[in-house]
Amino acid sequence: MDDQTPEGRAAIFDLLTDMQATFTKIETLRMPVIFAIQGGCIGGAVDMVTCGCIRYATQDAFFCIQEINIGMVADVGTLQRLPKLVPLAVVKELAYTGRRLPAQRALGYGLVNDVFDSPEAMLDAALRCAREIAAKPPIAIWGTKQAVNYARDHSVEDSLRQMGWLQGTIWSNRHVGESIAAMKGKRAGEFPPSRRSSRSTHRADASQAARVSRASRNGSTVSTRPMVWPSCRSICASEITPRTRGP
């Protein structure tokens, strides 16, 4: 990257803005995102997993803010999102030293939801959680994610006001009734996809597969090759939504 001219430094700003927006897309997806983490979660991988909703890890997993070890500041979201997930003193320790945070300590701090003995057990738990989420009314899941993310960055008073607007917008007597009936009948609920998303939902139904996305960052270079980081898998709940019927 050119740091010798104003134009070059401006280009750095544009590059970082684009990279930051890429990770933010994960955070703002309509559906929850679950990360399954095996082995090293390093540098840009930490940027990525902090965008998710739920994180599972294997016993051998660890987290490292690698950027400080190569003479730079983490710049794609770790320093902005990690303090909202773990105590600030822990973030400072990791960011200033570049030390590794083992999975068990990460569990204690709340960075990961659970730790598993094997990759297979971890992935099974992640898919099971995704299926459970996918069985709920999609609009209720979307609204819940909106409310939780908004509350994270705003006061209780502002968040309650936003909740009123949100609930007034998405409330569905039909979804509530179907959820209660399904629970009493011990069966899966039937929730038709919205008209706007029905086409993409049916494509996902046809594939019957979880989306796996992987990212890598080595120093200041971002790899465009998929599957460079086998340690980090993200699962979008909507990708394994069971087939639903319309009204």
N, C-alpha and C positions, 0 to 999 in steps of 0.2 A: 504494500500500500504506500502511496506517495505522501510523505509528510513534509515535503520540502516547499510546496507551493500552496497558496490559498485554495486553488482549484482542487488539488489533491486532497487536502484536508476536508473540503466540502464533500468530495466524493466518498470519503470515509463515513461522514455523517449519513449520506444517502444509503450507503451499503448497510450500515448498522440499522437504520430505520427499516429497511426491507427485511433484514434478518429478524428483528424484533417483531415485526408484524406477522411473520411466518409462525413464530411460536405463539403469539397472541391468538391466532386462528384456532389453535388447539384449545385454549382456555375459553374461547367464546363459542365453540360449537354448541349446537342446540342440545346434543345428547351428552351425558357424562362420559368421561374418558378414564379408563383404568390402565395403569402402567404395571407391568410385570418385569421386575428388575433382577437380573442374574449377573453376578460378577461386578466389574467396575462400572460405575456411573460417573463419568469424568467430564469436566469441562462443559461443552455444549449439551451433553446428555443431562446434566443437572438443570440447565436452562429449560430443557424440554420437559422433564418429569415434574418440575414445579408448576407447570401449566395444567397438570391433570387434576382429577377429582379424587382418585383413590390410587394408592401405591402399595403393591405387594413386592416382597423381596425374598431372595434365598439367603441362607445363612452366610454364604460367601460374598454377598453383595457389599459394596462400600460406595461412599459418595466422596467426591473430591473436587474442590473448586481449583482446578488445575491452572487457571489463567495466571494466578499470582506466581506460580512456579516458573512460568516462561516470560515473566517481566511485563505483564499487562493486567488490566482491570477486567474482571468479568463484566460483559457489556450487553448481554442479550436477554437478561431477565432474572438471573439468579439472585443478584443483590437486591432486587426489587420485590421478588416473590418469596424468597426463602425466609425473610424476617416475619412474614405473616404465617409461617408454618411451624417454626421452631423459635426458641428464645433468642433474643438479639445477641446476647453474649456468645452463644454457640455459633451464630452466623459470623460474628467478628473473628472468632478463633479460627474457623475454617477458612474464611476469606483472607485473613492476614498471613496464615501459616501454610496453607495448601495441604494440611493434614488430611488423612483419610478418616471418614466417619463410618465405622462398621455398622452393619445392619441392625444389630441388637441395640446399639446406642441410638440409632435413628428411630427404632421402634419406641424407645423410652421417651424420646423427644416429641414423638407424634408425627415424624416425617413420613413414616410408612405405617400402614394399617395392620400388617401382620408379616411375620417372617416364617419361611417354610424350609424344611430339610432338603427338599429336592426341587429342581425346576418343574418337574411334572406335577408335583403337588401344588406348587405356586400357580402354574398356568390353569390347572383344574379349578382352583379357588377363584381365580380371576374370571374365568368363563362362567362359573356358577353364579358369581355376583352379577355379571353382565346380563345373564339370562333372567335373573330375578328382577333387575331393573327394567329390562325390556318387556317384562310381563305387565308393568304398570301403565296407566294411561300416559301416552307420550306427552300430551300437553301439560299434565301435572308434573312430570319429571322436568320438562323444560322450565316451567314456572318456578319449581323448587330451586333449580340451578341458578336462575336469574336472581331469586331472592337471596340465596346464600352468598353469591358473589357480590351483590350490591351491599349487603350488610357488612361484609368484610371491609369495605372501603368507606363506609358512611356511619353516621351516628345512629343510635337506636331510634331516635325520633324520626330522622329522615327515612330510615329503613322501614319503619312501621307505615309511614305515609306511602312509600313506594309499594309496600305489600298490599295496601288497600286498593291502589290503582291496578296492580297486577292481578289480584284476585277478581276484581270487578271485570277485568278484561277476559280472563280465561275460564271463569267458573262454568262448570257443565253439570247440570242435574243428571244427565244421562251417564256420564262417566262415574259420578258418585254412586248412582244406583247400580250400575253394572259392577263396580268394584265390590260393593256390599253383597250383591247377589252371588258373585263368584266366590267370595270368601265363605259365605254360608253354604254354598253348594260344593265347596272344596274342588273348584275347577278353575281353569285359566280364564281370565277375563277376555272379552272380545271388544277391542277398541279400534274403530276404523281409522286409518291414517287420514291426516288432513289433506284437502285437495291439492294444496301446494306441494306437499312432500310425498304424495302417494306414488308417483312414478319412481322416485329414487328408492322409496321403501320397498316396492315390489322387486326392484333390481336386487336389493339386498336380500330379500326373501329367497329369490331364485338362487343366489350364490350360496346361501346357508353357511357363510364363513365369516370369521372375525377378521377385521382389517388389522394388519400388522404394519406399523410404520416404525422406521428406525432412522436415526440421525447420527452423524458423527462430526466432531470438530477436533482438529489437531492444530494447536497453536492458533494462528489467525486465519487458517484455511478451513473452509467448510466443505466437506465432501458431499458430492451430489450422488454418490453411489448408494443404492438401497442396501440394507442389511450390513452396514459397516459396524453398527453397534448391536451385536446379537444379545447384549445384556438388557436392552430396553425394548419392550414390546408394548404398544398401546392398543387397547381394545375399545372400539366405539360400541356402546350398547345397542344402538339402532341397527348395527350390522347383523345382529343375531336375533332380531325381533321375529317371533313366530308369525306365520301368515295370519292376517286378520281379514274379516269380512266387512264390507261397507254397510251403511245403514239400510 
